């Protein structure tokens, strides 16, 4: 079993490949939150979460549900139950979390973008930064957060600015999810 994925899907088509963190509902699939106890009781979701539905309407292909730290609880990326995704930037290092599988899927080229649970009402304000930033940076990516009203052109402008100011490449991966990633590898 590949510890990057809780469920891997074969999504045919030409749209961008979206990995969905396994704390977000995808119609027809159970949501386990990376936790064995939850998985044992989980039933398939009746419908897509709003971010997944919006991504599908924009043409995204859902390529699977990604692994995470149990119950989104740790910044390490370690999950004793479902395994720890291997950091493609350096397999000796942890992938960071809690969105470890999502970051690894994008960094390894298995997805173009990942949907993670940014902006949930019950989490502390700093949590979103740890959830997105830690695993993205640990796997060699600069996280770019998409906000409603901020289009792909704004993210592309940020990537161009990074190339000119810092001499590194940045390729925008998404314009439809709540998170995207720009590669800091040279283009």
PyMOL commands that set and color helices and strands:
alter all, ss='L'
color gray80, all
select helices_A, chain A and resi 36-41+50-57+70-72+100-107+127-138+152-166
alter helices_A, ss='H'
color red, helices_A
select strands_A, chain A and resi 5-8+17-21+61-66+113-115+141-145+179-183
alter strands_A, ss='S'
color yellow, strands_A
deselect
rebuild
show_as cartoon
